[in-house]
C-alpha cells in the first residue's frame, strides 16, 4: 500500500510539474508574441515618422528654391506690368506679393507667372506627398521683399507647415522661415522704359570702372573709362540716388541702397526722341528734376553732370559750363 501511495504521489508531482512547465511555456510564448507584435508596430511607426521627417526636410530645402525662383519671376512680372501699362506701381512690395501668390498685378494675369506661383508649387509638393501617404498643408503668414544692399534683395517668408500621415500614424506642425537673396543685376530699369515711352531699355549692370573713371588732370586728363561707362549704361551705388525697388514706384528720393547710371543720349536720339540739355544721371534725366549741370573736358558735350557728381565720377576741376 505504501508503495502505491508513493507512486500516486510521484504521478501527481510529475503531473503538477508538467502543468507548470506547460504554463511557463505558454507564458513565455505569449509574452514573446506580444513583444514581437509591439516591436513590429513600433518599427512601422518609426519608419513612417522617418519618412515624414525626410519628406519635410526635403520640402524645407525645396521651399527656399521655390521662393527664389518664384521671387525672380514675380519681380519680373511687376516690371513687365510697368512696361506694358506705361506707368509705375503704387507699392512695389504689395504688387510683388500679389504676383507671388496670385500670379497677377492689379488683378491682371501675368503670363510669366502661369503655373509658377507659390500655390502652384504647393500643389506639386502636396501631390508628391500624397504618393508617400502624407497629407501636407502650408500656410504663408507673411512675405517681404527688402534691400539688404544696393545690389541685393532679401525675400523672406514665414510658413506654417502641417504634415499628417494619411494612416493617422503621426502628425506635426512646424514653422519654417525661409530667406533667399536675389540680385537686382540683370533686371530692367523701368525709369528708362517709362521715360523714353518704351523706346529705350537699360538693364542693371555693375560698372567695372568704379574708382577708375578718369586718370590724370589738365593736359593729361583721360576720361575714356567714364565715356565707356556712359555708353554701356553701367550702374554705380550712390546714396543720393533711389534704390531699385523705389524706381518701380517712381520714387526718386535718396536711399543708402541707391543706384544710378548715366543716360546714353546717342541711344535716345537714335530712337527718334528729342534730347534734352540737362544732367544725364538717369533718374534725374528721366524726371522733372533739373539741377545745374556741366560739361566734362574731352567728352562729348551732351555728357553733363551736376556738381554733386564731380568727385564720384572723378571730374573735379575738369568741367565747364
Secondary structure, 3 states (H helix, E strand, C coil): CHHHHHHHHHHHHHHHHHHHHHHHHHHHHHHHHHHHHHHHHHHHHHHHHHHHHHHHHHHHHHHHHHHHHHHHHHHHHHHHHHHHHCCCCCCHHHHHHHHHHHCEECCEECHHHCCCCHHHHHHHHHHHHHHCCEEEEEEEEEEEEEEEECCEEEEEEEEEEEEEECCCCCEEEEEEEEEEEEECCCCECHHHHHHCCCCCCCECCECCCCCCCCECCHHHCECHHHHHHHHHCCEEECCCCCCHHHHHCCCCCCCCCCEEEECCHHHHHHCCCCCCCCCCEHHHHCCCCCCCCEEECCCCCCCEECHHHCCCCCCCCCEEC
